[in-house]
Amino acid sequence: MNIETLPCAVQEYIHNLIQEKNKLEIKYQILEEKYTLVLFQKFCKKAETVSADQLALFEEESEQTKAPEEKDETVTIKSYTRKKTGRKAIDESLPRQIIMHDISEEEKTCACGCALKCIGEESSEKLNVIPEQMWVEKHVRPKYACPSCEGTADEESPAVKIAPVEKTILPKSIATPGLLSFILVNKFVDHLPYYRQEKRFERIGVHISRQDMCNWQIKAMHALEPLFVLLKKQMKNGSVLNMDETTVQVMNEAGRSDTQKSYMWLCTGGSEGKKVFWYEYKPTRAASHIHSFLENFSGYLQTDGYQAYETAMKEYPDIKHVGCFAHARRKFFEASKGMKNPASPMEGIKWIKKLYDVEDHLRIKYTDANEFLLQRKKETEPILSGFKSWLDKKALHTAPQGLMGKAIFYTLGQWEKLIAYLEHKDLTPDNNISENAIRPFVVGRKNWLFSGSPTGAETSAKVYTLVETAKHCKVNLHDYLRIVFEKAAHANTEEDWNKLLPWNLFQDDG
């Protein structure tokens, strides 16, 4: 049937039906992609890894990649090293107890009557363990008094003399620095909530309530406040800050229900070898909370695409906002898992991979900052130019509401921020330093579920700050916290507190 021969009203009606049909098809496609992605996220591995073989499936063959006809080709096969199989050796630093298994004296004589001679030995190592052992430190202070004058000879001196009470970070508490360190490492490193630790203590005959442990945490972190002032100051000493945030459930917040989400913010900064991982609890995700991190700082702030960062930075002209290619890549990865034909999103992943390949080999090749910056800019410019042209072309024919459309328009919308990493040697293509640092908190949250009060959330953030900063300095966490708690009771000056920073505390030990 020729539609043009129909009355105008009928033609218009058919035209509207066709438009509605096209809209419904697009809507169905978008919903189908979202449903497929939800299934993938729920039942498949969360890792966003893409193998080289997967990328190769979607490579378009070009004249440069075609093998010349009737011509021998030399192929270089890379050698590879195979991992040694079997059990790994036990750490040599662990103490050894030698247990001899010798034959009897009678067996050491041969049938001919000659004494056997030892010609060697066989040995094997086994690992043993003693469960946590606790003991009581009984502190005794003898009292002295004069039996003759009973102190009347010198009225300015006390009649009874006794040694002063030892200064501790938790006065009048049974907790020693070693116990306090043990408890905090269990919770904030090994993700063992206080109620589980309470049960563990009971099994060895020690009764410490979860409320006591929570109170010790709060008092100890308040006592270390001068140390946190130095850490926050050091965090802003570098040229780059990395920020991220995640949710946390906090009970008993003023004016808020217990079911409302609160947030744990993370800011990473500082100079080489003195990186600080600063955690801070805030009741909301508002842009106003970002100001405390940016005050008295100038340089670069690298984040994901959350709009609150851009809003907050309007008041800080000395700070440049840098984007994250890992977040852009994630959107292409999600599109590849939700779409029937993943060729286009895989092409986007390939472009981003080229940037990371350049970054990896240049970081190894160049140690001089200026040479690195010049070479990085030279090698990435053609990749970025090609990627941008590809995005612009795809944007003309892609629905913004679909997974591929979201990936394209997110990347284009963030483009100036994404390429800003080329300006400074300490900047990388992504914000993964913060993403990785906030992961231990997320794992812990799955175990302890919530904070009982805002004060508990605030001091938990401070413990994570100490632990993750010390972890980056590669120090023993239990030893570090124990020594800090011991020496903090006697710290009076800024110099005393400065010695307790993780990069200074073990400096003498090399």
VEXLUMVO-127491 format. One record per residue (C-alpha): residue number from 1; y, z negated, x negated. Coordinates in steps of 0.25 Angstrom, whole numbers, plus 5000, padded with zeros to 4 digits. Example, Ala and Ser with C-alpha at 12.3 -4.5 7.8 and 13.67 -1.06 7.14 Angstrom:
BEGIN
+-----+-------+------+------+
:   i : north :   up : east :
+-----+-------+------+------+
:   1 :  4982 : 4969 : 4951 :
:   2 :  4996 : 4971 : 4945 :
+-----+-------+------+------+
END
This chain:
BEGIN
+-----+-------+------+------+
:   i : north :   up : east :
+-----+-------+------+------+
:   1 :  5000 : 5000 : 5000 :
:   2 :  5014 : 5004 : 4995 :
:   3 :  5022 : 4991 : 4996 :
:   4 :  5035 : 4999 : 4995 :
:   5 :  5032 : 5006 : 5009 :
:   6 :  5032 : 4992 : 5016 :
:   7 :  5044 : 4986 : 5023 :
:   8 :  5054 : 4978 : 5013 :
:   9 :  5050 : 4965 : 5020 :
:  10 :  5036 : 4967 : 5017 :
:  11 :  5038 : 4972 : 5003 :
:  12 :  5047 : 4959 : 5000 :
:  13 :  5036 : 4950 : 5006 :
:  14 :  5025 : 4957 : 4997 :
:  15 :  5034 : 4956 : 4985 :
:  16 :  5036 : 4941 : 4988 :
:  17 :  5021 : 4939 : 4989 :
:  18 :  5019 : 4946 : 4976 :
:  19 :  5029 : 4937 : 4969 :
:  20 :  5023 : 4924 : 4975 :
:  21 :  5009 : 4929 : 4971 :
:  22 :  5014 : 4931 : 4956 :
:  23 :  5020 : 4917 : 4957 :
:  24 :  5007 : 4911 : 4962 :
:  25 :  4999 : 4918 : 4951 :
:  26 :  5008 : 4912 : 4940 :
:  27 :  5007 : 4898 : 4947 :
:  28 :  4992 : 4899 : 4947 :
:  29 :  4992 : 4903 : 4933 :
:  30 :  5001 : 4891 : 4928 :
:  31 :  4992 : 4882 : 4936 :
:  32 :  4979 : 4887 : 4931 :
:  33 :  4985 : 4886 : 4917 :
:  34 :  4989 : 4871 : 4919 :
:  35 :  4975 : 4868 : 4925 :
:  36 :  4968 : 4874 : 4913 :
:  37 :  4977 : 4867 : 4904 :
:  38 :  4974 : 4853 : 4911 :
:  39 :  4959 : 4856 : 4910 :
:  40 :  4960 : 4859 : 4895 :
:  41 :  4969 : 4846 : 4893 :
:  42 :  4959 : 4837 : 4901 :
:  43 :  4946 : 4842 : 4896 :
:  44 :  4948 : 4849 : 4882 :
:  45 :  4952 : 4844 : 4868 :
:  46 :  4967 : 4841 : 4867 :
:  47 :  4968 : 4846 : 4853 :
:  48 :  4978 : 4858 : 4853 :
:  49 :  4970 : 4865 : 4841 :
:  50 :  4969 : 4880 : 4841 :
:  51 :  4959 : 4886 : 4831 :
:  52 :  4962 : 4898 : 4823 :
:  53 :  4951 : 4905 : 4829 :
:  54 :  4957 : 4903 : 4843 :
:  55 :  4970 : 4908 : 4838 :
:  56 :  4963 : 4921 : 4832 :
:  57 :  4958 : 4924 : 4846 :
:  58 :  4972 : 4928 : 4851 :
:  59 :  4977 : 4935 : 4839 :
:  60 :  4982 : 4949 : 4841 :
:  61 :  4976 : 4959 : 4831 :
:  62 :  4987 : 4966 : 4824 :
:  63 :  4987 : 4977 : 4814 :
:  64 :  4989 : 4967 : 4802 :
:  65 :  4976 : 4959 : 4807 :
:  66 :  4967 : 4971 : 4808 :
:  67 :  4958 : 4974 : 4797 :
:  68 :  4959 : 4987 : 4790 :
:  69 :  4949 : 4997 : 4793 :
:  70 :  4938 : 5001 : 4783 :
:  71 :  4944 : 4992 : 4773 :
:  72 :  4937 : 4980 : 4766 :
:  73 :  4943 : 4967 : 4768 :
:  74 :  4942 : 4955 : 4759 :
:  75 :  4941 : 4942 : 4766 :
:  76 :  4944 : 4929 : 4760 :
:  77 :  4935 : 4917 : 4766 :
:  78 :  4941 : 4904 : 4764 :
:  79 :  4932 : 4893 : 4759 :
:  80 :  4931 : 4880 : 4766 :
:  81 :  4927 : 4866 : 4762 :
:  82 :  4917 : 4859 : 4771 :
:  83 :  4918 : 4844 : 4774 :
:  84 :  4908 : 4835 : 4767 :
:  85 :  4898 : 4831 : 4777 :
:  86 :  4893 : 4816 : 4778 :
:  87 :  4899 : 4803 : 4779 :
:  88 :  4913 : 4800 : 4773 :
:  89 :  4913 : 4790 : 4762 :
:  90 :  4918 : 4776 : 4765 :
:  91 :  4932 : 4773 : 4760 :
:  92 :  4932 : 4768 : 4746 :
:  93 :  4943 : 4758 : 4749 :
:  94 :  4933 : 4750 : 4757 :
:  95 :  4927 : 4738 : 4751 :
:  96 :  4912 : 4739 : 4747 :
:  97 :  4901 : 4729 : 4747 :
:  98 :  4889 : 4733 : 4738 :
:  99 :  4875 : 4730 : 4744 :
: 100 :  4864 : 4732 : 4735 :
: 101 :  4850 : 4736 : 4739 :
: 102 :  4841 : 4734 : 4727 :
: 103 :  4826 : 4734 : 4726 :
: 104 :  4819 : 4721 : 4722 :
: 105 :  4817 : 4717 : 4708 :
: 106 :  4802 : 4719 : 4709 :
: 107 :  4805 : 4734 : 4712 :
: 108 :  4813 : 4736 : 4700 :
: 109 :  4801 : 4736 : 4691 :
: 110 :  4793 : 4749 : 4689 :
: 111 :  4778 : 4749 : 4691 :
: 112 :  4777 : 4751 : 4676 :
: 113 :  4784 : 4738 : 4674 :
: 114 :  4798 : 4744 : 4669 :
: 115 :  4811 : 4739 : 4676 :
: 116 :  4817 : 4749 : 4685 :
: 117 :  4831 : 4754 : 4681 :
: 118 :  4842 : 4757 : 4691 :
: 119 :  4846 : 4772 : 4690 :
: 120 :  4856 : 4773 : 4701 :
: 121 :  4859 : 4769 : 4715 :
: 122 :  4861 : 4774 : 4729 :
: 123 :  4872 : 4769 : 4738 :
: 124 :  4877 : 4770 : 4752 :
: 125 :  4889 : 4765 : 4759 :
: 126 :  4890 : 4758 : 4773 :
: 127 :  4902 : 4753 : 4780 :
: 128 :  4902 : 4739 : 4786 :
: 129 :  4912 : 4732 : 4794 :
: 130 :  4916 : 4718 : 4798 :
: 131 :  4923 : 4717 : 4812 :
: 132 :  4937 : 4711 : 4812 :
: 133 :  4938 : 4697 : 4806 :
: 134 :  4949 : 4688 : 4809 :
: 135 :  4952 : 4674 : 4803 :
: 136 :  4962 : 4664 : 4806 :
: 137 :  4973 : 4661 : 4796 :
: 138 :  4976 : 4646 : 4797 :
: 139 :  4990 : 4643 : 4791 :
: 140 :  4991 : 4629 : 4787 :
: 141 :  5004 : 4622 : 4783 :
: 142 :  5003 : 4608 : 4777 :
: 143 :  5013 : 4598 : 4780 :
: 144 :  5019 : 4589 : 4770 :
: 145 :  5027 : 4576 : 4772 :
: 146 :  5031 : 4564 : 4763 :
: 147 :  5022 : 4552 : 4765 :
: 148 :  5033 : 4543 : 4758 :
: 149 :  5047 : 4546 : 4765 :
: 150 :  5042 : 4555 : 4776 :
: 151 :  5053 : 4565 : 4772 :
: 152 :  5065 : 4555 : 4773 :
: 153 :  5068 : 4557 : 4758 :
: 154 :  5074 : 4571 : 4761 :
: 155 :  5078 : 4572 : 4776 :
: 156 :  5083 : 4586 : 4774 :
: 157 :  5068 : 4591 : 4771 :
: 158 :  5058 : 4590 : 4782 :
: 159 :  5049 : 4578 : 4782 :
: 160 :  5036 : 4587 : 4783 :
: 161 :  5035 : 4600 : 4775 :
: 162 :  5027 : 4612 : 4778 :
: 163 :  5026 : 4626 : 4774 :
: 164 :  5034 : 4636 : 4783 :
: 165 :  5027 : 4644 : 4793 :
: 166 :  5023 : 4658 : 4788 :
: 167 :  5032 : 4669 : 4794 :
: 168 :  5024 : 4679 : 4802 :
: 169 :  5028 : 4691 : 4811 :
: 170 :  5021 : 4683 : 4823 :
: 171 :  5025 : 4668 : 4822 :
: 172 :  5016 : 4658 : 4829 :
: 173 :  5006 : 4669 : 4831 :
: 174 :  4991 : 4670 : 4826 :
: 175 :  4993 : 4684 : 4823 :
: 176 :  4993 : 4688 : 4808 :
: 177 :  4999 : 4701 : 4802 :
: 178 :  4985 : 4705 : 4800 :
: 179 :  4980 : 4702 : 4814 :
: 180 :  4993 : 4709 : 4820 :
: 181 :  4991 : 4721 : 4812 :
: 182 :  4976 : 4722 : 4816 :
: 183 :  4980 : 4721 : 4831 :
: 184 :  4991 : 4732 : 4830 :
: 185 :  4983 : 4742 : 4822 :
: 186 :  4972 : 4740 : 4832 :
: 187 :  4981 : 4743 : 4844 :
: 188 :  4991 : 4754 : 4838 :
: 189 :  4982 : 4761 : 4828 :
: 190 :  4968 : 4759 : 4834 :
: 191 :  4973 : 4759 : 4848 :
: 192 :  4966 : 4746 : 4852 :
: 193 :  4973 : 4739 : 4863 :
: 194 :  4976 : 4724 : 4863 :
: 195 :  4966 : 4721 : 4874 :
: 196 :  4955 : 4727 : 4866 :
: 197 :  4959 : 4720 : 4853 :
: 198 :  4959 : 4707 : 4862 :
: 199 :  4944 : 4710 : 4864 :
: 200 :  4941 : 4713 : 4850 :
: 201 :  4947 : 4700 : 4845 :
: 202 :  4939 : 4692 : 4855 :
: 203 :  4926 : 4698 : 4850 :
: 204 :  4929 : 4691 : 4836 :
: 205 :  4933 : 4678 : 4843 :
: 206 :  4949 : 4680 : 4842 :
: 207 :  4957 : 4679 : 4855 :
: 208 :  4970 : 4687 : 4854 :
: 209 :  4975 : 4692 : 4867 :
: 210 :  4981 : 4706 : 4870 :
: 211 :  4994 : 4699 : 4874 :
: 212 :  4995 : 4692 : 4860 :
: 213 :  4993 : 4705 : 4853 :
: 214 :  5004 : 4712 : 4861 :
: 215 :  5013 : 4700 : 4859 :
: 216 :  5010 : 4701 : 4844 :
: 217 :  5013 : 4716 : 4844 :
: 218 :  5027 : 4714 : 4850 :
: 219 :  5031 : 4702 : 4841 :
: 220 :  5027 : 4709 : 4829 :
: 221 :  5034 : 4722 : 4832 :
: 222 :  5047 : 4714 : 4835 :
: 223 :  5046 : 4707 : 4822 :
: 224 :  5045 : 4721 : 4815 :
: 225 :  5058 : 4726 : 4821 :
: 226 :  5066 : 4728 : 4808 :
: 227 :  5054 : 4736 : 4803 :
: 228 :  5055 : 4746 : 4815 :
: 229 :  5070 : 4747 : 4812 :
: 230 :  5067 : 4752 : 4798 :
: 231 :  5056 : 4762 : 4804 :
: 232 :  5066 : 4768 : 4814 :
: 233 :  5076 : 4770 : 4804 :
: 234 :  5067 : 4777 : 4794 :
: 235 :  5062 : 4785 : 4806 :
: 236 :  5076 : 4792 : 4806 :
: 237 :  5077 : 4793 : 4791 :
: 238 :  5071 : 4807 : 4791 :
: 239 :  5075 : 4821 : 4796 :
: 240 :  5065 : 4822 : 4807 :
: 241 :  5061 : 4814 : 4819 :
: 242 :  5048 : 4818 : 4828 :
: 243 :  5047 : 4812 : 4842 :
: 244 :  5037 : 4811 : 4853 :
: 245 :  5034 : 4802 : 4865 :
: 246 :  5022 : 4798 : 4873 :
: 247 :  5020 : 4790 : 4886 :
: 248 :  5016 : 4775 : 4886 :
: 249 :  5013 : 4766 : 4897 :
: 250 :  5022 : 4753 : 4897 :
: 251 :  5021 : 4741 : 4907 :
: 252 :  5032 : 4732 : 4912 :
: 253 :  5043 : 4741 : 4909 :
: 254 :  5056 : 4737 : 4916 :
: 255 :  5059 : 4746 : 4928 :
: 256 :  5047 : 4754 : 4926 :
: 257 :  5033 : 4754 : 4932 :
: 258 :  5021 : 4752 : 4923 :
: 259 :  5016 : 4766 : 4926 :
: 260 :  5028 : 4773 : 4921 :
: 261 :  5027 : 4780 : 4907 :
: 262 :  5034 : 4775 : 4895 :
: 263 :  5035 : 4782 : 4882 :
: 264 :  5032 : 4780 : 4867 :
: 265 :  5042 : 4788 : 4858 :
: 266 :  5038 : 4792 : 4844 :
: 267 :  5048 : 4796 : 4833 :
: 268 :  5044 : 4800 : 4819 :
: 269 :  5053 : 4801 : 4808 :
: 270 :  5057 : 4797 : 4794 :
: 271 :  5056 : 4802 : 4780 :
: 272 :  5043 : 4807 : 4772 :
: 273 :  5034 : 4796 : 4770 :
: 274 :  5042 : 4787 : 4779 :
: 275 :  5039 : 4792 : 4793 :
: 276 :  5041 : 4783 : 4805 :
: 277 :  5034 : 4785 : 4818 :
: 278 :  5042 : 4777 : 4828 :
: 279 :  5037 : 4774 : 4842 :
: 280 :  5046 : 4769 : 4853 :
: 281 :  5043 : 4765 : 4867 :
: 282 :  5052 : 4770 : 4878 :
: 283 :  5051 : 4769 : 4893 :
: 284 :  5054 : 4783 : 4896 :
: 285 :  5054 : 4797 : 4889 :
: 286 :  5069 : 4799 : 4891 :
: 287 :  5078 : 4806 : 4881 :
: 288 :  5086 : 4793 : 4879 :
: 289 :  5075 : 4786 : 4872 :
: 290 :  5076 : 4797 : 4860 :
: 291 :  5089 : 4792 : 4856 :
: 292 :  5084 : 4780 : 4848 :
: 293 :  5076 : 4789 : 4840 :
: 294 :  5087 : 4799 : 4836 :
: 295 :  5098 : 4789 : 4834 :
: 296 :  5103 : 4790 : 4819 :
: 297 :  5094 : 4802 : 4816 :
: 298 :  5097 : 4816 : 4812 :
: 299 :  5088 : 4827 : 4809 :
: 300 :  5077 : 4833 : 4818 :
: 301 :  5069 : 4828 : 4830 :
: 302 :  5056 : 4835 : 4833 :
: 303 :  5050 : 4833 : 4846 :
: 304 :  5042 : 4840 : 4857 :
: 305 :  5050 : 4847 : 4869 :
: 306 :  5053 : 4835 : 4877 :
: 307 :  5067 : 4837 : 4882 :
: 308 :  5071 : 4823 : 4880 :
: 309 :  5072 : 4825 : 4865 :
: 310 :  5082 : 4836 : 4867 :
: 311 :  5090 : 4828 : 4877 :
: 312 :  5091 : 4816 : 4867 :
: 313 :  5095 : 4825 : 4855 :
: 314 :  5107 : 4830 : 4862 :
: 315 :  5114 : 4817 : 4857 :
: 316 :  5109 : 4820 : 4842 :
: 317 :  5115 : 4833 : 4836 :
: 318 :  5110 : 4829 : 4822 :
: 319 :  5095 : 4830 : 4827 :
: 320 :  5088 : 4843 : 4829 :
: 321 :  5077 : 4844 : 4839 :
: 322 :  5064 : 4851 : 4834 :
: 323 :  5053 : 4855 : 4843 :
: 324 :  5037 : 4855 : 4841 :
: 325 :  5029 : 4867 : 4840 :
: 326 :  5016 : 4858 : 4843 :
: 327 :  5021 : 4856 : 4857 :
: 328 :  5024 : 4871 : 4859 :
: 329 :  5010 : 4874 : 4853 :
: 330 :  5004 : 4864 : 4863 :
: 331 :  5010 : 4872 : 4875 :
: 332 :  5004 : 4885 : 4870 :
: 333 :  4990 : 4878 : 4867 :
: 334 :  4991 : 4872 : 4882 :
: 335 :  4993 : 4886 : 4887 :
: 336 :  4981 : 4892 : 4879 :
: 337 :  4972 : 4882 : 4886 :
: 338 :  4978 : 4884 : 4900 :
: 339 :  4979 : 4899 : 4900 :
: 340 :  4968 : 4909 : 4903 :
: 341 :  4973 : 4918 : 4891 :
: 342 :  4977 : 4909 : 4880 :
: 343 :  4982 : 4921 : 4871 :
: 344 :  4997 : 4919 : 4872 :
: 345 :  4997 : 4904 : 4870 :
: 346 :  4988 : 4905 : 4858 :
: 347 :  4998 : 4915 : 4852 :
: 348 :  5008 : 4904 : 4854 :
: 349 :  4999 : 4895 : 4846 :
: 350 :  4997 : 4905 : 4835 :
: 351 :  5012 : 4906 : 4833 :
: 352 :  5014 : 4891 : 4832 :
: 353 :  5002 : 4890 : 4822 :
: 354 :  5009 : 4900 : 4813 :
: 355 :  5020 : 4890 : 4812 :
: 356 :  5011 : 4878 : 4808 :
: 357 :  5004 : 4887 : 4798 :
: 358 :  5017 : 4890 : 4791 :
: 359 :  5021 : 4875 : 4792 :
: 360 :  5007 : 4870 : 4786 :
: 361 :  5007 : 4879 : 4774 :
: 362 :  5022 : 4877 : 4770 :
: 363 :  5021 : 4862 : 4771 :
: 364 :  5010 : 4863 : 4760 :
: 365 :  5017 : 4874 : 4752 :
: 366 :  5031 : 4869 : 4751 :
: 367 :  5035 : 4855 : 4747 :
: 368 :  5050 : 4858 : 4745 :
: 369 :  5057 : 4856 : 4758 :
: 370 :  5067 : 4868 : 4757 :
: 371 :  5056 : 4878 : 4753 :
: 372 :  5047 : 4873 : 4764 :
: 373 :  5059 : 4875 : 4775 :
: 374 :  5062 : 4889 : 4769 :
: 375 :  5048 : 4894 : 4769 :
: 376 :  5044 : 4888 : 4783 :
: 377 :  5056 : 4895 : 4789 :
: 378 :  5053 : 4908 : 4783 :
: 379 :  5038 : 4908 : 4787 :
: 380 :  5040 : 4902 : 4801 :
: 381 :  5052 : 4911 : 4805 :
: 382 :  5043 : 4924 : 4808 :
: 383 :  5033 : 4915 : 4816 :
: 384 :  5044 : 4909 : 4824 :
: 385 :  5050 : 4922 : 4827 :
: 386 :  5037 : 4928 : 4831 :
: 387 :  5034 : 4916 : 4840 :
: 388 :  5047 : 4916 : 4847 :
: 389 :  5046 : 4931 : 4850 :
: 390 :  5032 : 4929 : 4856 :
: 391 :  5037 : 4917 : 4864 :
: 392 :  5049 : 4925 : 4870 :
: 393 :  5040 : 4937 : 4873 :
: 394 :  5030 : 4928 : 4880 :
: 395 :  5040 : 4920 : 4888 :
: 396 :  5044 : 4933 : 4895 :
: 397 :  5031 : 4935 : 4902 :
: 398 :  5026 : 4920 : 4903 :
: 399 :  5028 : 4911 : 4915 :
: 400 :  5035 : 4898 : 4910 :
: 401 :  5027 : 4889 : 4919 :
: 402 :  5013 : 4893 : 4913 :
: 403 :  5007 : 4886 : 4901 :
: 404 :  5011 : 4898 : 4892 :
: 405 :  5025 : 4899 : 4897 :
: 406 :  5027 : 4884 : 4895 :
: 407 :  5022 : 4886 : 4880 :
: 408 :  5032 : 4898 : 4878 :
: 409 :  5044 : 4892 : 4885 :
: 410 :  5042 : 4878 : 4878 :
: 411 :  5042 : 4885 : 4865 :
: 412 :  5054 : 4894 : 4867 :
: 413 :  5061 : 4882 : 4873 :
: 414 :  5059 : 4874 : 4861 :
: 415 :  5060 : 4885 : 4851 :
: 416 :  5073 : 4880 : 4843 :
: 417 :  5067 : 4866 : 4842 :
: 418 :  5053 : 4872 : 4838 :
: 419 :  5058 : 4880 : 4826 :
: 420 :  5068 : 4869 : 4821 :
: 421 :  5057 : 4863 : 4813 :
: 422 :  5060 : 4873 : 4802 :
: 423 :  5073 : 4866 : 4798 :
: 424 :  5067 : 4854 : 4791 :
: 425 :  5055 : 4852 : 4782 :
: 426 :  5051 : 4839 : 4789 :
: 427 :  5050 : 4846 : 4803 :
: 428 :  5036 : 4852 : 4807 :
: 429 :  5033 : 4862 : 4818 :
: 430 :  5029 : 4851 : 4827 :
: 431 :  5031 : 4836 : 4831 :
: 432 :  5017 : 4832 : 4828 :
: 433 :  5021 : 4821 : 4819 :
: 434 :  5025 : 4813 : 4832 :
: 435 :  5014 : 4819 : 4841 :
: 436 :  5004 : 4813 : 4831 :
: 437 :  5011 : 4800 : 4829 :
: 438 :  5011 : 4797 : 4844 :
: 439 :  4997 : 4800 : 4846 :
: 440 :  4992 : 4786 : 4841 :
: 441 :  5001 : 4780 : 4852 :
: 442 :  4994 : 4789 : 4862 :
: 443 :  4980 : 4785 : 4858 :
: 444 :  4984 : 4771 : 4858 :
: 445 :  4990 : 4772 : 4872 :
: 446 :  4977 : 4777 : 4877 :
: 447 :  4971 : 4764 : 4873 :
: 448 :  4981 : 4753 : 4877 :
: 449 :  4987 : 4761 : 4888 :
: 450 :  5000 : 4754 : 4890 :
: 451 :  5010 : 4744 : 4884 :
: 452 :  5011 : 4731 : 4892 :
: 453 :  5027 : 4731 : 4890 :
: 454 :  5039 : 4738 : 4885 :
: 455 :  5039 : 4728 : 4873 :
: 456 :  5024 : 4731 : 4870 :
: 457 :  5027 : 4746 : 4870 :
: 458 :  5039 : 4744 : 4861 :
: 459 :  5031 : 4736 : 4851 :
: 460 :  5019 : 4746 : 4852 :
: 461 :  5029 : 4757 : 4848 :
: 462 :  5033 : 4749 : 4836 :
: 463 :  5018 : 4746 : 4832 :
: 464 :  5015 : 4761 : 4833 :
: 465 :  5028 : 4764 : 4824 :
: 466 :  5023 : 4755 : 4813 :
: 467 :  5008 : 4760 : 4814 :
: 468 :  5011 : 4775 : 4814 :
: 469 :  5022 : 4774 : 4803 :
: 470 :  5012 : 4766 : 4794 :
: 471 :  5001 : 4776 : 4798 :
: 472 :  5010 : 4787 : 4793 :
: 473 :  5012 : 4780 : 4780 :
: 474 :  4997 : 4779 : 4778 :
: 475 :  4996 : 4764 : 4777 :
: 476 :  4986 : 4754 : 4782 :
: 477 :  4991 : 4751 : 4796 :
: 478 :  4984 : 4737 : 4797 :
: 479 :  4989 : 4733 : 4783 :
: 480 :  5003 : 4738 : 4786 :
: 481 :  5005 : 4731 : 4799 :
: 482 :  4999 : 4718 : 4793 :
: 483 :  5009 : 4718 : 4781 :
: 484 :  5021 : 4722 : 4790 :
: 485 :  5018 : 4710 : 4799 :
: 486 :  5016 : 4701 : 4787 :
: 487 :  5029 : 4705 : 4780 :
: 488 :  5038 : 4707 : 4792 :
: 489 :  5038 : 4692 : 4794 :
: 490 :  5045 : 4690 : 4781 :
: 491 :  5054 : 4703 : 4782 :
: 492 :  5069 : 4699 : 4782 :
: 493 :  5077 : 4711 : 4776 :
: 494 :  5077 : 4726 : 4779 :
: 495 :  5070 : 4727 : 4765 :
: 496 :  5059 : 4719 : 4769 :
: 497 :  5056 : 4727 : 4782 :
: 498 :  5058 : 4740 : 4774 :
: 499 :  5046 : 4736 : 4765 :
: 500 :  5037 : 4735 : 4778 :
: 501 :  5039 : 4750 : 4781 :
: 502 :  5025 : 4757 : 4780 :
: 503 :  5030 : 4766 : 4768 :
: 504 :  5035 : 4754 : 4761 :
: 505 :  5025 : 4743 : 4763 :
: 506 :  5014 : 4749 : 4755 :
: 507 :  5023 : 4756 : 4745 :
: 508 :  5018 : 4748 : 4733 :
: 509 :  5004 : 4751 : 4736 :
: 510 :  5006 : 4766 : 4734 :
+-----+-------+------+------+
END
